[in-house]
Amino acid sequence: MRKFYFLLILTFILLVIYMFSGRPYYDLDSFVDLTPVDDIELLDLDFKKAESEEVKLATNYPTFTKGNDVGILIIHGFTGSPLEMQPLTDYLVEQGFSTYQVRVAGHGSKPENLNVTNYKDWYESARYGYFMLKRNCKKVFVMGESMGGLVALSVAGLNDVDGAILLSPCIKIRTFTANFTPFAHHFIKMLPKVEAGDWTKDLKHIYYDKWPVVGLYQLFKYTRYVSANIDKIKVPLLGFQFINDGVVSGRATAEFFAKAPSDDKTYVEFPDKRMRNHILVSEKNIYRDEMFTKIAEWLRDRS
């Protein structure tokens, strides 16, 4: 029995060390300048990256749509794909904006690919779209949902953009399982997804039906990196959140907005506290149309 308790205490100590040790391993920098690269080559480079990961659905490849001179770089969430953001992208295109849908590394292909990527890869996934919009637009905004919100904040903090829009950004993971990934990722590589909240099995063409645990650990580290670099976030911010989001901490999002040094911040907390929605572009979000309208108005006001 003593041996059991000793092992239990040792496991707990190791877990605490993994969870709270040091700085994240990867530091992020401004994108390498791709200004001389033309539009066709930029898109071709992004396509080749998707092909190398065996992305099969055409809808999960990066997509550029030319509209007016205001461009929005659109970034999906963890285990998702560009198709996740399609409803909002379609709306923005209808409103006349230029858009670039990013396919984040490790996504839109097979879950195992997320276990061999890190959050630096995710950030770098946005560079082709960023330079495509910089070449074609006078104003460039970046927008992300969930993990895509972390990428959006990194792009905004390290590169020249005119604002960032965050949809239930993953400032802090709410699910208890994620807290064990610093330890568990050494032993467990994949966990099943259960139908809950926004996610159901009929959405497998958009989202993975498994949780890649190494990828979850990278997400855990990325949340720490972004929070530690909040001082870099000085661009205009627009955010949307359900306070009782079932995946990320709504309170952490509110606190992040309060602390961010931007002089132009708009934080929208949806009034229905019974709802636990996380995927805000989904039709299950009863405030979706209102949110879409607010985003378009906010973009026009800053363009």
DAJOPE-V527577 format. One line per field, one symbol per residue. phi: phi as a letter, one per 30 degrees, with the letter a starting at -180 (. if undefined). psi: psi as a letter, one per 20 degrees, with the letter a starting at -180 (. if undefined). burial: + if it has 24 or more other C-alpha atoms within 12 Angstrom, else -. A space follows every 50 residues. Layout:
phi=???
psi=???
burial=???
//
This chain:
phi=.ddddddddddddddddddbdhdedcccbeeddcedddeddedddddddd ddcidcdddcddbcbdbdcccbdcbdcdicaedeceeddedddddjddbb cdcdeicibbeedddbbbdddddddddddedddddcbdbbcbbbcheedd dddddddcbdbclbcbchdddbddddeddcdecdddbccbbdccdahdcb ddcddcbdcbcddddddddeddedddddcddddcdebbbbaddcedccdd dddddddddedddbbbcccddddddcecddddddddcedddedddddddd dcc
psi=hhhghghgggggghggghhjpaqqhpqqrqqpojhiprgghghgghghgg hhjlpgphijqqppopcajoqpopprapjbrhhhjgghggghghiiqqqo opoppiqjeqhhhhijrrhhggghhihghghghhhiqhppqppqpdhhhg gghgghhirnrirpppolqmhpphphhhiihhghihhphpqqpqoqchpr ijjiigqqjroohhhhghgghhhggghikhiinjrpppqqqphkpigroh hhgghghhhpjqinpopooqhoihpkqgnhiqiioijggggggggggggh hj.
burial=-----------------++----+---+--+-------+--++-+++-++ --+-+---++++++++--+++++++++++++++++++++++++-+-++++ +++++++++++++++++++++++++++++++++++++-++++++++++++ ++++++++++++++++++++++++---++++++++---+++------++- ----+++++++++++++++++++++++-++-+++++++++++++++++++ ++++-++--+-+--++++++----++++++++--+-++--++-+++-+++ ---
//
